[in-house]
Amino acid sequence: MPLATTRRAGLVDQVIDQLREAVSAGEWPIGHRIPTEPALAAQLGVGRNTVREAVRALAHTGILEVRQGDGTYVRATSEVSGAIRRLCGTELREVLQVRRTLEVEGARLAATARTDEDVAELRGLLEQRDLDWDEGRRDDFARDDAEFHLAVVRCGHNGLLFELYRGLMEAITASVASTSDNPEHAEMIMHRDLVDAIEARDATRAAAEAAGFLDELLARVDRN
């Protein structure tokens, strides 16, 4: 490979990393239109062609979406999330099915591998989640409920399972928001029994608790 080409490829990779970091850090939220190509080139101190190649690469992974004549928008926060979005879109039933697969095993592992600090974190997240609901903060509730379920998976201390689940966070948060539309909904189960089972190191009961509320959600989706 010619030296100039090698240097250019390295520069594109650097810009890809910078743009990816801006997305993952929340500087550009999901649905946000990123700065224009000339603005990014000036901000990063690179040529427009370099920015164009970096944007094209991130669009290929699903993180960005280029809309001709409109601009470039943030579509996902990671390559994994982007891939999942391309695979199952926003189909609620599919998201819930995937959640069930990951969360049941995540709860089982959490019950066997959790630390006291993990349990304390779960109870704190659960308290915040419930407070969001009681005070009518529905958007915060959806985000904090998703964070609670992510923390359950993290308590299993399986890095690969955690990364797979984290890649679903946008879809999970959306599924919580769309399934918590009334106080009697199954998603409103307070999950205290799940945390109790994890604290007691009862893997069978933890898995059953995780499966139970998701099965109820799936049944409701099928009825509608």
trRosetta pair geometry for C-beta under 8 A, 3 or more apart (Angstrom, degrees):
i j d omega theta_ij theta_ji phi_ij phi_ji
1 5 5.2 -118 176 87 95 122
1 6 5.3 116 115 -63 118 92
1 9 7.8 -24 170 0 148 142
2 5 4.5 89 64 7 88 107
2 6 7.0 -152 95 -9 45 86
3 6 5.6 -55 -150 33 34 114
3 7 6.4 31 155 -17 67 105
4 7 5.9 -55 -150 37 31 110
4 8 6.3 31 152 -20 65 107
5 8 5.6 -55 -147 37 32 111
5 9 6.3 33 155 -21 66 104
6 9 5.9 -53 -148 34 29 109
6 10 6.5 28 153 -18 62 106
7 10 5.7 -56 -151 36 32 112
7 11 6.4 32 152 -20 65 105
8 11 5.6 -54 -149 35 34 112
8 12 6.5 36 152 -20 66 103
8 50 7.2 -137 -161 -97 81 97
9 12 5.7 -52 -150 34 33 113
9 13 6.5 36 151 -20 64 105
10 13 5.6 -53 -151 35 33 114
10 14 6.6 37 150 -22 65 102
11 14 5.6 -50 -152 31 35 114
11 15 6.6 32 152 -15 65 103
11 46 6.2 154 171 -130 118 129
11 50 5.5 -57 124 -135 113 135
12 15 5.8 -56 -151 38 33 108
12 16 6.3 39 150 -23 66 104
12 50 5.6 -144 -87 -153 71 79
12 53 4.8 -49 -129 101 128 126
12 54 5.4 -168 -162 -67 74 84
12 57 7.3 109 163 -13 112 144
13 16 5.5 -49 -147 33 33 116
13 17 6.5 35 153 -19 64 103
14 17 5.8 -55 -153 35 31 111
14 18 6.5 30 150 -19 65 106
15 18 5.5 -52 -146 36 36 112
15 19 6.2 32 156 -16 68 105
15 44 6.0 69 -116 169 97 160
15 46 6.0 -84 -75 33 129 164
15 50 5.7 134 -15 148 155 101
15 51 6.2 -130 -177 -98 151 53
15 53 8.0 94 69 75 134 86
15 54 4.0 -96 107 -71 112 158
16 19 6.0 -58 -147 39 28 106
16 20 6.1 28 155 -19 64 111
16 54 4.6 -153 -68 -144 68 95
16 57 5.6 -40 -104 84 126 136
16 58 6.3 173 -140 -54 85 99
17 20 5.7 -55 -143 39 28 112
17 21 6.2 31 156 -22 64 107
18 21 5.8 -53 -148 34 28 112
18 22 6.6 32 152 -21 62 103
18 44 6.3 133 99 -118 161 123
19 22 5.7 -51 -152 31 34 113
19 23 6.7 31 151 -16 64 104
19 34 7.6 28 -148 -150 105 158
19 40 7.8 18 -89 -152 109 136
19 54 5.8 138 2 147 140 122
19 55 7.2 -161 -134 -84 170 63
19 58 5.9 -97 108 -45 133 158
19 64 7.7 -24 155 -48 130 133
20 23 5.8 -58 -155 36 33 110
20 24 6.2 22 155 -12 70 110
20 58 6.7 -163 -73 -108 84 123
20 63 6.7 -38 -112 -169 80 170
21 24 5.9 -57 -137 43 31 104
21 25 5.8 25 163 -16 67 114
22 25 6.2 -59 -139 42 22 107
22 27 4.3 -71 -165 58 77 130
22 28 5.5 45 137 4 100 106
22 34 7.8 93 111 -127 137 117
23 26 8.0 47 170 -59 29 21
23 27 7.3 -70 -65 51 22 84
23 28 5.4 -44 -97 65 62 102
23 63 6.0 104 109 -179 175 116
23 64 7.9 -122 -77 -65 145 85
23 74 5.6 164 -126 -130 107 122
23 77 5.7 -179 145 -133 99 58
24 77 5.5 105 -104 -179 60 92
24 78 6.7 61 -95 -73 106 82
26 29 6.1 17 -158 -81 69 76
28 32 4.6 -156 -171 86 73 133
28 34 5.3 3 -131 -93 154 87
28 74 4.9 157 133 -49 104 139
29 32 4.8 103 58 -25 66 123
29 74 6.5 171 106 70 29 147
30 74 5.4 -122 -116 111 33 107
30 75 7.2 33 -144 -167 81 12
30 76 7.1 28 -112 -97 104 25
30 77 6.9 -65 -66 -48 98 90
30 170 5.9 130 -88 -123 158 130
31 73 6.4 -19 -156 -176 28 118
31 74 6.5 -35 19 69 23 88
32 73 6.7 159 81 -151 32 74
32 74 5.0 20 51 19 81 118
33 70 7.8 -115 -115 144 130 86
33 71 4.5 38 -156 113 120 143
33 72 6.8 116 -156 72 70 44
33 73 5.2 -46 -94 -92 60 76
34 40 7.3 30 144 -68 110 126
34 64 7.1 -41 0 -125 137 119
34 71 7.4 179 51 163 60 107
34 72 5.2 -34 44 91 105 99
34 73 7.2 175 -4 -106 80 23
34 74 6.6 104 -47 -46 99 86
35 39 3.9 -109 168 96 118 128
35 40 5.1 151 90 -55 110 81
35 43 6.9 71 83 -5 162 144
36 39 4.6 91 55 9 79 106
36 40 7.0 -148 92 -5 38 87
36 71 7.1 -85 -93 -126 72 100
37 40 5.9 -57 -145 37 28 108
37 41 6.3 31 157 -22 64 107
37 48 5.4 64 152 -150 110 97
37 51 5.3 148 -153 106 78 132
37 52 6.1 24 -136 -72 131 80
37 55 7.3 -83 -98 -11 93 152
38 41 5.6 -54 -146 35 32 114
38 42 6.4 29 157 -16 66 106
38 48 6.4 -19 -89 -97 57 117
39 42 5.9 -57 -150 38 30 108
39 43 6.1 28 154 -19 65 111
40 43 5.5 -57 -141 40 31 111
40 44 5.9 9 166 -1 69 114
40 51 4.8 129 100 -137 119 140
40 55 8.0 116 70 -56 167 118
41 44 6.5 -67 -138 49 21 95
41 45 8.0 165 168 -12 51 3
41 46 5.8 -106 -144 78 68 65
41 47 6.2 -21 -146 169 120 16
41 48 4.7 -46 -71 -79 152 61
41 50 7.3 121 -116 58 91 94
41 51 4.9 -100 -70 -19 82 139
42 45 7.6 25 -176 -71 26 42
44 51 7.0 146 44 -84 137 104
46 50 4.3 -81 153 74 124 144
46 51 6.3 146 90 -46 111 83
47 50 4.8 103 62 2 78 101
47 51 7.3 -144 101 -1 46 85
48 51 5.5 -53 -150 38 40 111
48 52 6.1 44 151 -25 70 105
49 52 5.4 -51 -145 34 33 115
49 53 6.4 32 156 -19 65 103
50 53 6.0 -55 -150 35 30 108
50 54 6.4 27 153 -17 64 108
51 54 5.7 -59 -149 38 32 111
51 55 6.1 30 156 -18 68 108
52 55 5.9 -56 -146 38 28 110
52 56 6.3 31 154 -22 63 108
53 56 5.6 -53 -146 36 31 114
53 57 6.4 33 154 -21 64 104
54 57 5.7 -53 -151 33 31 111
54 58 6.5 22 155 -11 65 107
55 58 5.9 -59 -147 42 32 105
55 59 6.2 35 152 -23 66 107
55 64 6.0 -85 -161 96 74 162
55 66 6.8 92 148 -74 112 115
55 72 5.8 -66 -160 -122 128 164
56 59 5.6 -54 -147 35 30 113
56 60 6.5 36 151 -25 62 103
56 66 7.6 -8 -98 -31 58 145
57 60 5.6 -51 -154 28 32 115
57 61 6.9 23 151 -12 63 104
58 61 5.7 -53 -148 39 38 108
58 63 4.5 -65 -177 65 94 115
58 64 4.4 59 114 8 106 113
59 62 7.7 57 -177 -68 32 18
59 63 7.5 -92 -77 59 27 68
59 64 4.6 -63 -77 84 68 92
59 65 6.3 116 -133 -103 92 25
59 66 5.1 -20 -107 -12 151 100
59 72 7.4 -95 -75 -141 115 111
61 79 4.4 -61 -179 -119 124 90
61 82 5.3 88 136 77 69 153
61 83 7.5 -52 -175 -51 67 84
62 75 6.0 -110 171 98 62 127
62 76 5.3 15 130 24 94 136
62 79 6.8 108 49 -144 98 47
62 81 7.3 -158 112 96 120 63
62 82 2.1 148 95 173 112 112
62 83 5.9 -173 17 -51 152 41
62 85 5.9 158 -179 56 131 111
62 86 5.5 -110 -99 -31 135 114
63 74 7.1 -39 163 -147 70 69
63 75 6.3 144 161 55 19 88
63 76 5.3 -97 -113 68 47 83
63 77 7.3 42 -134 -146 91 5
63 78 7.0 -39 -95 -162 104 3
63 79 6.6 -46 -48 -77 105 54
63 81 7.9 78 -97 71 69 99
63 82 5.1 -78 -53 -58 50 141
64 72 5.4 5 -179 178 119 108
64 73 6.9 146 -160 77 67 38
64 74 6.4 -48 -106 -105 64 42
64 75 6.1 132 -141 9 10 100
65 72 6.9 162 80 -157 42 61
65 73 5.0 -21 61 63 96 90
65 74 7.8 16 17 108 85 4
65 75 4.4 94 -25 -54 106 126
66 72 5.0 -24 -102 -103 65 87
67 70 3.9 -26 107 57 115 119
67 71 6.2 10 57 57 97 47
67 72 7.2 174 19 -91 72 33
67 73 6.4 28 -7 -2 115 109
74 77 7.8 36 176 -78 116 58
75 82 6.3 74 100 -115 108 95
75 85 6.8 -169 153 93 103 163
76 79 7.9 120 104 -89 127 12
76 81 3.9 179 -174 107 118 106
76 82 3.9 -169 50 -70 148 71
76 85 5.5 -148 -71 -4 129 140
76 170 6.2 -127 -128 10 73 151
77 81 5.5 42 48 35 70 156
77 169 7.2 -27 42 62 133 117
77 170 6.7 156 3 -44 102 116
78 81 4.6 96 54 9 81 102
78 82 6.9 -143 94 -5 43 87
78 166 7.5 45 16 120 156 96
78 167 5.6 -103 80 -116 127 79
79 82 5.6 -55 -147 37 32 113
79 83 6.3 34 154 -21 66 104
79 167 8.0 -47 81 -127 52 119
80 83 5.8 -55 -151 34 30 110
80 84 6.4 28 153 -17 64 106
80 163 6.7 161 -42 156 168 86
80 164 6.9 -142 -170 -122 142 42
80 166 7.5 70 79 86 141 77
80 167 2.9 -77 117 -117 118 141
80 168 8.0 -65 131 -38 105 56
81 84 5.7 -55 -148 37 32 111
81 85 6.3 35 153 -21 66 105
81 167 4.6 -155 -58 -170 63 67
81 168 6.8 -180 -111 -74 78 21
81 169 6.8 -48 -100 37 127 78
81 170 5.7 83 -165 15 130 113
81 171 7.6 -177 -150 -9 88 97
82 85 5.7 -53 -148 34 32 112
82 86 6.6 29 154 -16 64 103
83 86 5.8 -56 -152 36 32 108
83 87 6.3 31 151 -23 66 109
83 167 7.5 -12 49 175 96 135
84 87 5.4 -56 -146 35 33 113
84 88 6.4 -28 176 29 70 99
84 98 7.8 145 -152 156 119 170
84 167 5.8 134 -13 135 133 105
84 168 5.8 -109 152 -95 172 72
84 171 6.4 -105 125 -10 124 144
85 88 7.5 -85 -134 57 20 64
85 89 6.6 53 -176 -108 58 29
85 90 7.9 13 -144 -57 82 67
85 170 7.3 -9 -72 79 117 129
85 171 6.9 -168 -86 -60 76 114
86 89 7.7 18 -147 -64 14 62
88 91 5.6 -102 171 43 85 105
88 94 4.2 -157 -163 127 127 140
88 95 6.5 160 121 -63 135 66
88 98 7.0 -152 2 -23 168 139
88 171 7.6 59 83 -135 112 154
89 94 7.7 72 55 57 74 142
90 95 7.6 -14 -163 -37 38 131
90 171 7.2 -160 -117 -125 58 89
90 174 6.6 -75 -142 132 100 152
91 94 4.2 52 93 16 111 115
91 95 6.7 167 87 -15 58 85
92 95 5.7 -59 -150 36 33 111
92 96 6.3 29 156 -17 68 107
92 175 5.9 136 -141 -121 80 88
92 178 6.0 -112 -105 98 130 143
92 179 7.3 141 -163 -56 128 106
92 221 5.9 -161 110 -124 117 136
93 96 5.8 -56 -148 38 31 110
93 97 6.4 34 153 -22 65 105
93 218 6.7 85 -141 -135 80 80
93 221 5.1 169 -86 137 89 147
93 222 7.5 88 -112 -65 126 71
94 97 5.6 -52 -148 33 33 113
94 98 6.5 28 155 -14 65 105
95 98 6.0 -59 -151 39 30 107
95 99 6.2 35 150 -22 65 107
95 168 7.5 145 -149 -167 89 115
95 171 4.8 -153 -125 161 125 113
95 172 7.0 -176 177 -83 115 47
95 174 7.5 -91 -145 79 173 100
95 175 4.7 -157 116 -70 136 134
96 99 5.4 -50 -144 36 33 116
96 100 6.4 39 155 -25 65 101
96 175 6.1 166 -66 -160 77 141
96 179 7.9 93 -83 -57 123 154
96 214 6.1 165 -175 -164 92 93
96 217 5.4 -150 -140 111 139 120
96 218 5.3 175 126 -78 136 85
96 221 6.6 -176 18 -10 156 152
97 100 5.8 -50 -152 29 30 112
97 101 6.8 32 151 -19 62 103
97 218 7.0 85 -72 -105 70 128
98 101 5.7 -50 -152 32 36 114
98 102 6.5 20 157 -6 68 109
98 168 6.7 -169 119 -115 126 147
99 102 6.2 -69 -148 46 29 100
99 103 5.4 14 166 -12 71 121
99 149 7.7 -8 -159 169 110 152
99 168 7.2 179 -83 144 77 152
99 172 6.2 123 -97 -111 119 96
99 175 6.9 -138 -36 83 148 163
99 214 6.0 -162 104 -126 105 134
100 103 6.2 -59 -126 44 22 102
100 104 6.0 24 173 -23 62 110
100 210 7.8 143 -143 140 58 90
100 211 6.4 67 -157 -124 98 66
100 214 4.3 170 -91 132 94 148
100 215 7.3 90 -119 -59 135 63
100 218 7.2 -13 -47 -41 142 133
101 104 6.8 -61 -150 28 15 105
101 105 7.2 -3 160 2 53 110
102 105 6.4 -71 -157 46 29 100
102 106 5.8 32 152 -25 68 116
102 153 6.8 -2 153 -105 101 133
102 161 6.7 157 -153 -167 92 92
102 164 6.5 -154 -117 109 132 113
102 165 5.1 159 161 -88 143 98
102 168 7.4 169 32 13 162 152
103 106 5.1 -53 -137 40 33 118
103 107 6.1 36 161 -22 67 102
103 149 6.1 -41 -113 -165 121 111
103 152 7.0 42 -149 94 85 132
103 153 6.9 -84 -111 -67 58 102
103 165 7.7 109 -71 -121 67 128
103 210 4.7 -163 135 -176 96 122
103 214 6.6 143 65 -44 137 147
104 107 6.0 -52 -150 33 27 108
104 108 6.6 28 150 -19 61 106
104 207 5.0 56 -172 -156 81 84
104 210 4.8 174 -98 99 51 122
104 211 4.9 41 -102 -65 117 90
104 214 7.8 -103 -53 37 95 143
105 108 5.4 -52 -147 35 37 115
105 109 6.3 33 156 -16 68 105
105 156 7.7 56 134 -123 71 165
105 161 6.8 -125 108 -136 115 143
105 207 7.5 29 -82 -117 29 107
106 109 6.0 -57 -147 39 29 106
106 110 6.2 35 153 -26 64 107
106 149 8.0 77 96 177 150 75
106 152 5.6 89 132 118 114 91
106 153 3.6 -49 -147 -105 139 75
106 155 7.9 92 170 53 86 82
106 156 5.3 -127 -154 -17 58 142
106 158 7.9 -131 -113 43 68 118
106 161 6.1 176 -89 151 87 130
106 165 6.6 48 -78 -66 145 153
106 210 7.2 165 66 -135 85 162
107 110 5.4 -50 -144 32 32 116
107 111 6.6 34 157 -23 63 101
107 152 5.8 -12 -88 166 72 123
107 156 7.9 -60 -38 -63 8 117
107 194 6.5 -79 -133 -160 129 104
107 197 7.6 33 174 94 111 123
107 198 6.8 -105 -159 -76 75 105
107 206 4.2 -166 157 149 99 97
107 207 5.3 162 88 -86 109 45
107 209 6.7 -152 -177 68 155 93
107 210 3.8 -165 -9 -34 151 140
108 111 6.1 -56 -158 29 28 110
108 112 7.1 10 151 -6 61 109
108 156 7.6 44 76 -110 56 124
108 203 4.7 55 -155 -170 70 96
108 204 7.8 41 -119 -77 94 29
108 206 6.0 163 -86 88 38 108
108 207 4.3 23 -69 -69 96 111
108 210 7.9 -98 -30 26 71 140
109 112 5.9 -69 -154 43 36 103
109 113 5.7 -9 165 13 76 120
109 153 7.9 43 63 -148 119 51
109 155 7.7 151 105 98 82 70
109 156 2.9 54 106 -143 116 117
109 157 7.3 -145 153 42 113 64
109 158 5.6 -40 178 -13 164 121
109 161 7.2 123 24 60 160 163
109 203 7.9 57 -56 -131 19 110
110 113 6.5 -78 -128 53 23 85
110 114 5.1 41 177 -57 69 108
110 118 7.2 -164 -158 154 93 140
110 152 5.4 -65 -57 -176 162 68
110 153 7.2 -92 -57 -98 115 16
110 155 3.7 53 -134 93 100 111
110 156 4.6 -65 -59 -61 60 75
110 198 4.8 -29 123 -131 110 120
110 206 6.4 -149 70 173 98 151
111 114 6.6 -13 -107 -2 17 114
111 197 6.1 -45 -100 136 126 83
111 198 4.9 -118 -86 -122 69 53
111 200 7.5 -16 -148 75 104 64
111 201 5.3 123 172 -149 79 36
111 202 5.8 -86 -161 65 139 34
111 203 4.1 180 82 -87 131 58
111 205 7.7 137 -110 61 157 77
111 206 4.0 -165 -49 0 130 152
111 207 7.8 -88 5 -30 137 76
112 156 7.7 42 53 -134 86 74
112 201 6.5 84 -98 -155 39 87
112 203 5.3 14 -47 -78 97 123
113 155 6.8 152 86 148 89 64
113 156 5.4 85 48 -156 129 38
113 157 4.6 -127 148 28 141 113
113 158 7.9 139 27 -32 165 79
114 118 4.2 -134 -158 82 87 141
114 119 5.9 87 155 -51 131 84
114 155 4.4 4 -101 178 93 113
114 156 7.8 -26 -62 -73 73 37
114 198 5.5 79 -24 168 158 100
114 199 7.4 -82 96 -92 148 40
114 201 7.5 -148 42 -89 102 75
115 118 4.7 110 50 -2 70 100
115 119 7.4 -134 96 -2 43 83
115 155 7.8 -144 22 -146 66 85
116 119 5.8 -52 -153 34 37 111
116 120 6.5 38 150 -19 66 105
117 120 5.6 -53 -150 36 34 113
117 121 6.4 38 151 -21 66 104
118 121 5.7 -56 -153 34 31 112
118 122 6.5 32 151 -20 66 104
118 151 7.7 162 -162 170 79 93
118 154 7.6 -166 -133 104 107 88
118 155 4.2 112 -174 -122 135 101
118 198 7.9 -105 121 150 113 126
119 122 5.6 -52 -150 34 34 113
119 123 6.5 30 155 -16 66 104
119 155 7.9 85 -61 -130 52 139
119 195 6.9 115 -150 -173 79 94
119 198 6.6 176 -102 110 89 104
119 199 4.8 82 -129 -97 136 93
120 123 5.9 -56 -149 37 31 108
120 124 6.4 32 153 -19 64 107
121 124 5.7 -58 -150 37 31 112
121 125 6.3 28 155 -16 66 107
121 151 5.8 -147 127 -165 113 135
121 155 7.9 -175 67 -76 118 106
122 125 5.9 -57 -147 39 30 108
122 126 6.2 31 154 -21 65 109
122 148 7.0 84 -147 -154 68 83
122 151 5.7 176 -92 120 71 125
122 152 6.6 75 -114 -81 119 70
122 155 6.8 -7 -55 -55 121 144
122 195 4.9 169 131 -121 128 112
122 198 6.8 67 12 76 176 147
123 126 5.5 -52 -144 37 32 114
123 127 6.4 37 154 -22 64 104
123 195 6.1 122 -76 -180 73 154
124 127 5.7 -52 -149 33 31 112
124 128 6.6 28 154 -15 64 105
125 128 5.8 -55 -149 37 33 109
125 129 6.2 38 153 -23 66 107
125 144 6.5 -179 -169 -177 81 90
125 147 6.0 -140 -148 110 127 99
125 148 4.4 165 134 -96 123 81
125 151 5.5 162 -1 16 164 157
126 129 5.6 -52 -146 35 31 115
126 130 6.4 28 156 -16 64 106
126 148 6.0 93 -76 -128 62 134
126 190 7.2 74 -173 169 111 80
126 191 5.9 -140 -122 83 117 111
126 192 6.9 120 174 -83 151 66
126 195 6.2 -70 -40 -40 154 149
127 130 6.0 -57 -148 38 28 108
127 131 6.3 29 153 -20 64 108
128 131 5.6 -56 -148 36 32 113
128 132 6.5 40 152 -25 65 101
128 144 5.3 -129 113 -158 104 145
129 132 5.8 -51 -156 27 30 114
129 133 6.9 25 150 -15 62 103
129 141 6.3 85 -161 -144 67 67
129 144 4.4 -168 -91 120 74 113
129 145 5.2 103 -141 -76 126 65
129 148 5.5 -22 -48 -39 146 139
130 133 5.8 -54 -154 35 36 110
130 134 6.3 34 151 -19 68 107
130 190 6.3 25 -91 -138 120 99
131 134 5.6 -54 -143 38 34 111
131 135 6.1 13 163 -2 67 113
132 135 6.4 -74 -147 49 22 96
132 137 4.4 -88 -158 72 78 105
132 138 7.8 139 154 -83 100 16
132 140 4.4 -145 -135 104 126 103
132 141 3.9 176 119 -76 122 72
132 144 5.5 157 -12 32 151 141
133 136 7.8 41 180 -67 29 24
133 137 7.7 -83 -60 53 22 68
133 138 7.9 60 -112 -98 57 55
133 141 5.0 87 -68 -113 72 136
133 180 7.9 -102 -109 176 112 132
133 188 7.2 125 -145 -132 156 96
137 140 3.9 -2 139 35 119 119
137 141 5.9 146 95 -28 71 85
138 141 5.3 -50 -145 31 32 118
138 142 6.6 34 156 -21 64 100
138 177 7.2 90 154 -134 97 83
138 180 7.2 174 -152 102 93 114
139 142 5.9 -51 -153 31 32 110
139 143 6.7 26 152 -12 64 106
139 177 7.3 16 -113 -109 53 120
140 143 5.8 -58 -149 41 35 108
140 144 5.9 24 158 -13 70 112
141 144 6.1 -63 -140 44 25 103
141 145 6.0 28 161 -22 65 109
141 176 7.6 -152 123 146 79 120
141 180 6.6 -137 121 121 126 158
142 145 6.0 -53 -143 35 25 110
142 146 6.5 24 157 -16 60 107
142 173 5.2 86 147 -169 100 77
142 174 7.8 54 178 -83 134 18
142 176 4.4 152 -143 98 77 112
142 177 4.0 9 -110 -68 151 84
142 180 6.8 -165 -85 36 84 136
143 146 5.9 -60 -154 38 29 110
143 147 6.4 29 150 -19 65 108
143 173 5.7 17 -96 -132 54 123
144 147 5.3 -49 -144 37 37 115
144 148 6.4 47 152 -26 65 98
145 148 5.5 -47 -152 28 34 116
145 149 6.8 28 153 -13 64 102
145 173 8.0 136 69 -120 87 62
145 176 4.8 161 84 -150 130 150
145 180 7.4 155 -3 -51 166 153
145 187 7.4 42 -174 173 158 107
146 149 5.9 -55 -151 38 34 107
146 150 6.3 38 149 -21 66 106
146 169 5.9 104 161 -154 130 77
146 172 4.6 127 -131 114 110 109
146 173 4.3 -51 -38 -80 158 74
146 176 5.6 -129 -54 -7 90 144
147 150 5.4 -51 -146 37 34 116
147 151 6.3 39 152 -23 65 103
148 151 5.7 -55 -152 33 30 112
148 152 6.8 36 149 -23 63 99
148 191 6.9 108 147 92 141 166
149 152 5.5 -42 -151 26 38 116
149 153 6.9 36 151 -14 63 100
149 165 7.8 -138 130 179 92 128
149 172 6.7 -139 74 179 138 141
150 153 5.8 -57 -157 38 35 109
150 154 6.3 38 146 -22 67 107
150 162 7.8 77 -170 -152 78 80
150 165 6.2 164 -121 128 70 117
150 166 6.3 73 -140 -92 118 72
150 169 6.6 12 -76 -100 133 104
150 172 7.8 144 -55 87 93 160
151 154 5.2 -51 -144 36 36 116
151 155 6.5 47 153 -30 65 98
152 155 5.8 -49 -157 23 31 115
152 156 7.8 37 145 -23 57 95
152 194 7.2 -28 -114 149 140 126
152 198 7.1 -131 -138 -75 89 154
152 210 7.5 161 149 -97 151 122
153 156 5.9 -46 -170 17 42 115
153 158 7.9 -79 176 55 78 94
153 161 6.1 -142 -172 130 106 101
153 162 5.5 152 130 -104 104 65
153 165 4.6 -8 139 39 176 169
154 157 7.5 45 166 -68 49 45
154 162 5.3 72 -97 -120 62 123
155 198 6.5 38 119 -170 155 138
156 161 6.4 -30 88 79 136 141
156 162 7.5 -173 62 -59 97 93
158 161 4.1 39 100 22 117 115
158 162 6.3 161 85 -19 61 87
159 162 5.6 -59 -148 37 30 114
159 163 6.4 26 158 -18 67 105
160 163 5.9 -54 -148 36 31 108
160 164 6.4 32 154 -18 64 105
161 164 5.7 -54 -149 36 32 113
161 165 6.3 27 155 -16 66 108
162 165 5.9 -60 -148 39 29 107
162 166 6.1 29 155 -21 66 108
163 166 5.6 -51 -140 36 31 112
163 167 6.5 40 156 -26 61 102
164 167 5.9 -55 -160 27 29 115
164 168 7.4 22 147 -16 59 105
165 168 5.8 -61 -163 32 41 111
165 169 7.8 72 142 -59 64 75
165 172 8.0 34 -177 -46 78 149
166 169 5.7 -8 -166 -36 49 112
168 171 5.0 -67 -170 53 75 109
168 172 5.1 78 128 -32 95 104
169 172 5.5 -55 -138 38 31 112
169 173 6.1 32 163 -19 67 104
170 173 6.0 -54 -148 36 27 109
170 174 6.4 26 153 -16 62 108
171 174 5.6 -56 -148 39 32 112
171 175 6.3 33 153 -22 66 105
172 175 5.6 -54 -147 34 32 111
172 176 6.5 33 153 -20 65 101
173 176 5.7 -51 -151 33 33 111
173 177 6.4 32 152 -18 65 106
174 177 5.7 -54 -148 37 33 112
174 178 6.2 21 158 -11 66 111
175 178 6.0 -61 -143 43 30 103
175 179 6.0 6 164 -2 66 118
176 179 6.3 -75 -140 48 24 95
176 180 5.7 8 169 -12 67 121
176 187 6.3 151 -142 -166 68 143
177 180 6.6 -65 -131 38 19 101
178 181 7.1 -14 -177 -42 35 109
179 185 6.1 161 157 174 70 140
179 186 7.7 -41 162 60 114 85
179 187 4.8 119 116 -34 103 141
179 217 5.5 19 -165 -142 151 113
179 220 7.5 117 -146 83 103 135
179 221 7.8 -49 -104 -64 114 99
180 185 5.6 -168 -124 73 42 146
180 187 4.6 -97 -80 91 85 136
180 188 6.3 121 -137 -62 91 82
181 185 6.5 101 45 -51 58 146
182 185 5.3 122 64 -33 71 98
183 188 5.8 90 -165 -108 46 172
184 188 7.0 -146 -179 39 2 139
185 188 5.2 104 68 -7 74 101
185 220 7.4 58 -145 -129 84 176
186 189 6.1 -7 -180 -21 57 106
186 213 5.3 164 159 -157 102 76
186 216 3.6 174 -125 114 159 127
186 217 5.3 -139 77 -61 128 68
186 220 6.5 -164 6 -20 121 136
187 213 6.9 108 -101 169 38 116
187 217 6.2 63 -60 -89 87 117
189 213 4.8 -125 35 -104 145 131
189 216 8.0 105 -27 50 131 149
191 194 4.6 -39 -166 31 76 122
191 195 6.3 74 138 -19 83 95
191 209 7.6 106 -141 160 62 120
191 213 7.6 -55 -83 -15 81 160
192 195 5.8 -56 -152 39 37 107
192 196 6.1 41 150 -23 69 106
193 196 5.4 -50 -144 36 33 116
193 197 6.4 36 155 -21 65 103
193 205 8.0 -107 162 161 94 108
193 209 5.3 -167 110 -120 99 133
194 197 5.9 -55 -152 33 29 109
194 198 6.6 27 151 -16 63 105
194 206 6.3 81 -157 -142 66 69
194 209 4.1 -179 -90 129 77 139
194 210 6.3 94 -127 -63 122 69
195 198 5.6 -53 -148 37 36 111
195 199 6.2 36 153 -20 67 105
196 199 5.7 -55 -147 37 30 111
196 200 6.2 22 156 -13 65 111
197 200 5.8 -60 -144 44 30 107
197 202 4.7 -89 -159 68 79 105
197 205 4.0 -146 -131 106 127 105
197 206 4.0 180 119 -72 120 70
197 208 8.0 -160 -126 51 167 88
197 209 5.5 -179 13 -5 148 139
198 201 7.6 29 178 -76 33 33
198 202 8.0 -86 -60 47 18 69
198 206 5.1 90 -69 -111 67 132
200 205 7.5 3 74 59 125 137
202 205 4.1 12 126 31 121 115
202 206 6.0 147 90 -23 70 87
203 206 5.6 -56 -143 37 30 112
203 207 6.3 29 160 -18 65 106
204 207 6.1 -57 -151 36 27 108
204 208 6.4 26 152 -18 63 109
205 208 5.5 -55 -146 38 34 113
205 209 6.3 38 154 -23 67 103
206 209 5.8 -52 -149 33 30 111
206 210 6.5 27 154 -16 63 106
207 210 5.8 -56 -149 38 32 110
207 211 6.2 27 155 -16 66 109
208 211 5.8 -57 -144 41 30 109
208 212 6.0 41 156 -36 65 106
209 212 5.7 -48 -145 22 27 117
209 213 7.4 12 169 -8 60 99
210 213 7.4 -67 -159 34 25 93
210 214 6.8 8 156 -2 61 118
211 214 6.1 -78 -154 48 32 105
211 215 5.8 34 157 -26 73 111
212 215 5.9 -58 -149 32 25 110
212 216 6.7 22 155 -17 62 105
213 216 5.5 -49 -152 34 38 115
213 217 6.5 42 148 -21 65 101
214 217 5.4 -47 -148 34 38 114
214 218 6.3 39 153 -19 67 103
215 218 5.7 -52 -146 37 32 111
215 219 6.3 35 152 -22 64 105
216 219 5.6 -52 -147 34 32 113
216 220 6.5 32 154 -20 63 104
217 220 5.8 -56 -152 34 31 110
217 221 6.5 32 151 -19 65 104
218 221 5.6 -51 -149 35 34 112
218 222 6.4 34 153 -19 65 105
219 222 5.7 -55 -150 37 32 112
219 223 6.5 32 151 -22 64 105
220 223 5.6 -54 -150 33 35 111
220 224 6.5 29 154 -19 66 106
221 224 6.0 -61 -150 34 32 108
